[in-house]
Amino acid sequence: MTWPGHDPRGGGWERPATHEPRRPAAGGVSPMMAAVLAIVFAAVLIVAGAVVVITLREDTGEAVASPPQGGSSQEAAAPTREETPSSQEEERPPAEAPAETTLQEGWTAVRVAKWGLTYEVPGGDGWTVDTPTTIRGWEGAEGDQVSMSGTAGYHDGYRCDHRSLAELGARGIVDSADTEEMTEAAALQWALASYHTEAGQPEVSTASVEEFAANGLSGHHAVVDVEVRQDDPDCDPATARVHAVGVPTDGDGAGTRLLIIDVHTGVEGALGEDVVETIVSTLRDSDTDIA
């Protein structure tokens, strides 16, 4: 895929009633989550079967379609990139912002303007922090779309243009602050969409859903394991893991905000669980004073 300023790398929903909590299922989601409400995300062009990153000047809310309930064969499409700078930006680029204070020395803070969250990623080689208007997303088997903003990537395009060793970002769910249910639902939905291939739906299973607390936030942390039906072993990983950390929305608490961490596993250079846990530990409201 292609990120701004970087080389190419690459609603409500209903759930099938075939998946039992904590057990593997071929593309199913738990009946416990049968009435999950709308996932809200920034408007984005998502091409069938491929991740798309697009730069937008305005972040608008839109509902996500129903999650996939079975595999379908789709022709993979090329990653897309689009930048829409204003004429003023072209004439006078904005000054570089001063470095933000971080909890982890040498790490980089990533702000999610849409959801008022901040998290940190390591500052070493291989890490890309996208622009505030960048969206990363996928389209699943039935045309359902998932996306996130405030994004970062680890070794984008390490095997093929639209695959990364890890992708991170945030999204939101309206009208439900049940973080235990929402984190599991969001992790399962993301796993099904991002690892659907022409060979079929991945097998997904919930590894854990645990309480989360850090930096004044509290909620839940869900982990979903993925077995990928590899269409192209030189591109698709055999296994992956999706983390979703959910906390109530800032303000009236009517919804849930989620940090998604999508990690390839069992491959050389894979992001370690210790690094993932440290990233999770940095999640906070953007206005939290950590000085």
C-alpha positions in Angstrom: 0.0 0.0 0.0 1.1 3.6 -0.3 1.1 6.0 2.6 1.3 9.8 2.3 4.9 10.7 2.2 6.0 7.1 2.1 7.0 4.5 -0.5 4.3 2.0 -1.6 3.5 -0.7 1.0 1.4 -2.6 1.1 -24.1 0.6 11.5 -24.8 -1.8 12.9 -23.9 -5.3 12.0 -25.4 -8.8 12.3 -23.6 -11.8 13.3 -23.8 -15.5 12.3 -25.1 -17.8 15.0 -22.6 -20.5 14.3 -19.7 -19.3 16.5 -19.4 -20.1 20.2 -17.3 -17.8 22.4 -13.7 -18.7 22.8 -13.9 -21.5 20.1 -12.5 -21.5 16.6 -15.0 -20.9 13.8 -14.6 -20.5 10.1 -15.6 -16.9 9.6 -18.2 -16.8 12.4 -18.9 -14.3 15.1 -20.4 -15.1 18.5 -24.2 -15.1 18.9 -23.5 -13.2 22.2 -22.9 -10.2 19.9 -26.0 -10.5 17.8 -27.2 -6.9 18.3 -24.0 -4.9 18.2 -24.6 -1.3 17.1 -23.0 0.9 14.4 -19.3 1.1 13.8 -18.5 4.7 12.9 -15.5 5.5 10.8 -14.1 8.2 8.5 -15.3 8.1 4.8 -12.8 6.1 2.7 -12.6 4.5 -0.6 -12.0 0.8 -0.1 -11.3 -1.5 -3.1 -12.5 -5.1 -3.0 -9.9 -7.5 -1.6 -7.2 -5.0 -1.0 -6.3 -2.6 1.7 -6.6 1.1 0.8 -5.0 4.1 2.3 -6.4 7.5 1.3 -5.7 11.0 2.5 -8.8 13.1 3.1 -9.1 16.7 4.1 -12.3 16.1 6.1 -13.2 13.3 8.5 -16.9 12.4 8.2 -18.8 9.6 9.9 -20.3 6.7 8.1 -21.8 3.4 9.1 -20.2 0.1 8.3 -22.1 -2.6 6.5 -22.8 -6.1 7.9 -19.7 -8.3 8.6 -19.0 -11.2 6.3 -20.9 -14.5 7.0 -19.2 -16.7 4.5 -16.4 -16.7 1.9 -16.6 -15.4 -1.6 -14.2 -15.1 -4.4 -13.2 -11.6 -5.2 -10.6 -10.3 -7.6 -7.8 -8.5 -5.7 -7.4 -4.9 -6.6 -4.4 -2.6 -6.5 -3.8 -0.4 -3.4 -4.9 3.2 -3.8 -3.5 6.5 -2.6 -4.9 10.0 -3.0 -3.8 13.3 -1.6 -5.9 16.4 -1.6 -3.8 19.3 -0.2 -5.4 22.7 -0.3 -3.8 25.5 -2.4 -2.7 27.2 0.8 -0.9 24.0 1.9 0.8 23.8 -1.5 2.1 27.4 -1.2 3.1 27.3 2.5 3.6 23.9 4.1 2.8 23.8 7.8 5.6 24.1 10.2 6.7 20.8 11.8 5.1 20.4 15.2 7.4 20.0 18.3 7.9 16.5 19.6 5.3 15.4 22.0 6.2 14.1 25.5 5.9 10.3 25.6 5.5 7.7 28.2 8.1 5.5 26.5 11.5 7.1 25.9 12.3 7.3 22.2 8.8 6.3 21.1 6.5 8.4 18.9 3.1 9.5 20.0 0.2 8.9 17.6 -2.9 11.2 18.0 -6.3 10.1 16.9 -8.1 13.4 16.5 -11.5 11.8 15.6 -11.7 9.8 18.9 -9.6 11.9 21.3 -7.1 9.1 21.9 -3.3 8.9 21.9 -1.0 5.9 21.8 2.7 5.4 21.2 4.8 3.2 18.8 8.5 2.5 18.8 10.6 5.1 17.0 12.9 2.6 15.3 13.3 1.5 11.8 10.3 0.1 10.0 7.7 2.2 11.7 5.5 4.6 9.8 3.2 7.1 11.5 0.6 8.3 9.0 -0.7 11.8 8.6 -3.8 12.7 10.7 -6.1 12.4 7.6 -4.9 9.0 6.5 -7.3 6.0 6.7 -6.4 2.3 6.6 -9.1 -0.2 5.8 -10.3 -3.4 4.3 -13.3 -4.8 2.5 -14.5 -8.3 3.5 -16.3 -11.1 1.7 -19.7 -9.5 1.5 -18.6 -6.0 0.8 -18.5 -5.0 4.5 -15.9 -2.3 5.1 -13.7 -1.7 8.1 -11.4 1.2 8.6 -9.5 3.2 11.2 -7.9 6.6 11.6 -4.9 7.9 13.6 -2.9 5.1 12.0 0.6 3.7 12.0 2.3 0.7 10.4 5.2 -1.6 11.0 7.2 -2.7 7.9 4.5 -1.8 5.4 4.8 -3.9 2.2 7.2 -6.4 3.8 5.9 -9.2 1.6 3.6 -7.5 -0.9 2.2 -4.0 -1.3 -0.9 -4.4 0.7 0.5 -6.4 3.7 2.3 -5.0 6.8 3.8 -6.8 9.7 1.5 -4.7 11.9 -1.2 -2.0 11.4 -2.6 0.2 14.2 -5.4 2.8 14.4 -8.6 3.7 16.1 -12.3 3.4 15.4 -15.5 3.9 17.3 -18.9 2.3 18.1 -21.9 4.5 18.8 -24.6 3.8 21.4 -22.9 1.1 23.3 -20.4 1.4 26.1 -20.3 -2.3 26.8 -16.6 -2.5 26.3 -16.3 -6.2 27.0 -18.8 -7.1 24.2 -17.6 -4.4 21.8 -13.9 -5.2 21.9 -14.5 -8.9 21.0 -17.0 -8.0 18.3 -14.6 -5.4 16.8 -11.6 -7.7 16.8 -13.5 -10.5 15.2 -15.0 -8.2 12.5 -11.6 -6.7 11.7 -10.0 -10.2 11.5 -12.6 -11.5 9.1 -12.3 -8.5 6.8 -8.6 -8.0 6.8 -7.7 -11.7 6.3 -10.4 -12.7 3.8 -8.7 -13.9 0.6 -9.7 -15.4 -2.7 -9.1 -18.8 -1.1 -11.9 -18.0 1.4 -12.7 -16.8 4.9 -10.1 -17.1 7.7 -10.8 -19.2 10.8 -11.0 -16.9 13.8 -11.2 -17.7 17.5 -11.3 -15.5 20.6 -8.1 -16.1 22.6 -9.0 -13.8 25.5 -11.1 -10.8 26.7 -9.6 -9.2 29.8 -10.1 -6.0 31.8 -7.9 -3.0 30.8 -6.8 -0.1 32.8 -4.1 2.5 32.1 -3.5 6.3 32.3 -7.0 7.0 33.7 -8.8 4.8 31.1 -10.6 1.6 31.8 -12.3 -1.0 29.6 -11.4 -4.3 28.0 -8.7 -5.8 25.8 -9.8 -8.6 23.4 -7.4 -10.8 21.4 -8.5 -12.8 18.4 -6.3 -15.5 16.7 -6.6 -15.9 12.9 -5.7 -18.8 10.6 -5.5 -17.4 7.1 -6.6 -19.4 4.0 -3.6 -18.3 2.0 -4.3 -17.4 -1.6 -0.7 -16.4 -2.1 1.8 -17.7 0.5 4.3 -15.2 -0.7 1.9 -12.4 0.4 -0.6 -13.7 2.9 0.6 -14.8 6.4 -0.5 -18.2 7.6 -1.5 -16.8 11.0 -2.2 -13.4 12.6 -3.6 -11.9 15.8 -5.9 -8.9 16.2 -6.0 -6.9 19.4 -8.9 -4.5 20.2 -8.7 -2.3 23.3 -12.0 -0.6 24.1 -12.8 2.3 26.4 -15.9 4.4 26.8 -16.3 7.5 24.6 -15.1 10.8 26.1 -18.1 12.8 27.4 -21.5 11.2 27.8 -20.1 7.7 27.6 -22.7 6.5 25.1 -20.2 4.6 22.9 -16.9 2.8 22.8 -13.6 3.9 21.4 -11.2 1.2 20.1 -7.5 0.8 19.5 -7.0 -1.9 16.9 -3.6 -3.6 16.6 -3.4 -6.1 13.7 -0.3 -8.2 13.8 1.1 -10.9 11.5 2.5 -13.9 13.5 4.8 -16.8 12.8 6.9 -14.7 10.3 10.4 -13.4 10.5 10.5 -10.0 12.2 7.0 -10.3 13.7 6.0 -7.7 16.3 6.5 -9.3 19.7 3.8 -9.6 22.3 5.9 -7.6 24.7 5.9 -4.6 22.3 2.2 -5.0 21.7 1.5 -4.9 25.4 3.7 -1.8 25.8 1.8 0.0 23.0 -1.5 -0.9 24.8 -0.1 0.5 28.1 0.4 3.9 26.5 -3.2 4.3 25.4 -4.7 7.5 26.9 -7.0 10.4 26.3 -5.2 13.0 24.2 -5.6 15.7 26.8 -4.0 13.5 29.6 -1.1 15.4 31.2 1.9 13.0 31.3 4.6 15.6 31.9 
